[in-house]
C-alpha cells in the first residue's frame, strides 16, 4: 500500500493514499465566525465549498507552522450514510510517501478514546510511523457541524 507521510509536531503519521483526493499548497480560506479553533475555514475547490481543519490545532492544540512543506491534504471523508465529502487537512512536512503492507503495521499498545483515529504503527529507518484513519478522524458532532446539510426551512428557503 502507498501512504502519504506528514508530521504533527515531531511525530510522523501516514494516510492511505486511497483516502487522499489531492495535495495542495496552502490556499486562502474564508474564516468561519465562531467556529471551533481547529476549523481553519473553508475554500472553493472546483466549485465545491470544502471545510478545512488544521490537524496540528486539532491534535496538539497549536496551529500548524507555516512552512514551504506545510500543505493541505484533501481527503475523502465519509458521513454516517457512507456518502463522501471533501475535507481539507492542513499538516506540516507533507513531502513523502512510503510503501508498507497493511500487515506491517502493529497495534501501538496505547488506547486513546479521545483519539480513535490513531491507528497501528510501523517502524522504519526514520522511526515510528502511525497510521491515521480518516474515517474516524472526527467525532459525530464535529462531523455533523461540518457536513450536515440543513433542510430547506432552516435557512429560510422554501422547501
Buried (B, 14 or more C-beta within 10 A) or exposed (E): BEBBBBBBEEEBBBBBBEBBBEBBEBEEBEEBEEBEEBBBBBBEBEEEEBBBBBBBBBBEEEBBEEEEBBBBBBBBBBBEEEEBBBBBBBBBBBEBEBEBEEEBBEEBEEEEEEEBBBBBBBEEEEEEBBBBBBBEBBEEEBBEBBBEEEEEEEEEEEE
